[in-house]
Amino acid sequence: MLITREQVTEALKTVQEPDLKKDLVTLNMIKDVLVEGKNVSFTVVLTTPACPLKELIRNSCTEAIHNLVSKEAVVTVNMTADVTSGRFNTGPVLPGVKNIIAVSSGKGGVGKSTVTANLAVALARSGASVGIIDADISGPSMPTMFDLEGVHPNVIENENGKPTIIPIEQYGVKIISIGFLSPQKVP
């Protein structure tokens, strides 16, 4: 049986995005459909690289192809993410940085550092490239959260002759903290 791109697209119209409750084709989440004999490949464009339903969507796509197109199809589902920032200024805030998540509060002791550390490690484990800037002058806690107390980053001279701080990496997360630069408090 000859498999066509149209058959693949029709089958994927039966796969719903679990949160948005619409099919992947209508949501324009299917790209690069390629059929070569029994080999079927396509890309699902997620709204976030850390989508917790990524595997459910991948499995649903594969099942749809097997059930509605061909049980013999060899299905490759590529996953990517297209994140929109909602900013009006299209210039980069930080060159080379695609997304920024700010965690802040006007009150201390509410869990900002805990949320930041756990979110960063979870994103890193899901495949994202993650960095943290801990700018809390009065109580930087990222060195403690990442078991890096007493560690100091390397400083190199960049091509312009200016000093550049090299982030310290722990658990797949690159970290810069005021706590690395200030003297340790003696109890």
N, C-alpha and C positions, 0 to 999 in steps of 0.2 A: 504494500500500500504506500502510495506517494504521500508524504507529509508536506503541507503547504504552510506558508506564513499566515495565511488567512485562517486556516484551521487552528493554528496555535493562538492567534489573537482572539478568536471566538471562544476558545477554551478558557483563556485567561480572563475573559469577561465574566466568568462565573466565580472568580476568586475575589472575595471582598476584603477590603482593608478593615481589620477588626475594629479599629476605633472610629473611623469615618463612615463605616457602613455603606460604602459604595465600592464598585468593582475597580480593580487596578487599572484597567484600560480607560475607563471613564475618567479616573483621577489622573490620567497621563503619567502613570508610574511605570509603564513598560516601555523599554527602549531597546534598540539594537537586536530585534528578533532575527535570528539566523537559522536556516534549516539547510543541512547538508546530509541528504539521505535520511538515516534514522537519528542523526544527531541534531538536537534542538537546543539552541542557547538563546538567552535573552537576559536583559538587565532589569532588575526591579530597583527603582529610585525611591528610597525611603526619605522621610522628612527629617530623620535624625540618625547619625551613625550609631547611636547607642540604643536603637529601637529594641525594646524587650520582646517584641513579637516577630523578630526577624526570622527565626527558625520556623515558626508557625506559618508565616507567609511563604517561605521557601518550600516547605512541605506541601502546602495547599496548591501551589503552582505546579509542582511535580505531579501530584495526584490528578489535577485537572487535565494535564497533558496525557497522562497514562489512561485515564478513564474516558476522555472525550476525543482524543486524537489517535493514539496508538499505544498499546501496552508495551510494545517493543522499542519505543522511543528512548533514546539516551538523552536525558535532560540535564542541562547545566544552567543553573540559576545564579547569575552574578548579582551581588548586592552592592549598592552604593547609596550615597545620601546626597541630597541637594538641599542645603540649609539656607534659608533666607534670613537676613538680619533685620529687615524692616527699617533700616536706616535710609535717610534721604540722601546723605552725602555718600557718593559711591567710592570715594578714595579710601585706601586702607587706613584703619586706626593704628594698627601695628603691622608693618610689612611682614609678610610670611605667616600671619596669624589669620585663620579663617573665621573662627568664632570666639567670642568672649562671654564668659558667664561670670557675673559679679555677685558675690555673696557679701552682704553687709547688713548692719543693724546699728541703731543708735545706742543700744544697750549692750553691756557686756554680759557674758555668761549665758547666752541663749543658744549656743551650739553652732556658731558660724564656722569655727575652725573644724569641728567634727563633720559638719555637712560638707565643707570644702574638701577635706581630706578624703572622705568616703566617695564623694562624687568624682573626684579626680582619679582615684584608683579604679573605680568602676568603669569610667570612660577609657582609661588606659587598657584595662583588661578586655574591653570590647573592641580594641584595635585603634582607638583614637590616639593621636599624638597630643600629649597633655603637659601643660606647664602651670605652675602656681606662682603668683607674686604675692607674698605675705607682707603687706605694708603697714601692719599694726604696730605703731611705734611704741605704745605703752605696754603691750603684752603679746608679742609675736609668738605663736605657739606651733607653727608648722615644723620647726626643728624637733619639738617634743613629739608631735603627732607622727612624724616619719622617722623617729629614733635617730636623729641627727644632731643631738645636743653636743656642743663643743666642736662641731665640724665647721670649717671655714672654706668658702669657695675659692677657686683659683681666679686670679685676675691676670689677663693678658693685654698686651697692647695691640689694638686693631690696626688696620691699614692706614688709618688717619692719625695714628700716634696717640689715640685716646685709650684710656683703660676700659676694658670690657670684662664684666663679671661672668664667669662660666657657671651656669646652674649646676646644682648637685642633683643627681638622679637617684631616686629610691622608689622601688615598687613600680617602675615604669613611668614615673612622673618626674619632670624636671622642676626643681624648686629654687626660688630665690626668696630669701626672707631677711627682714631687718634683723632677725634673731641671729643670723650668721655673721652680721657685721658689728653688732654691739657686744660689749663685754658681758660675760656670764655673770648673773647675780650670785653673790656669795651668801649662803644662808646664815 
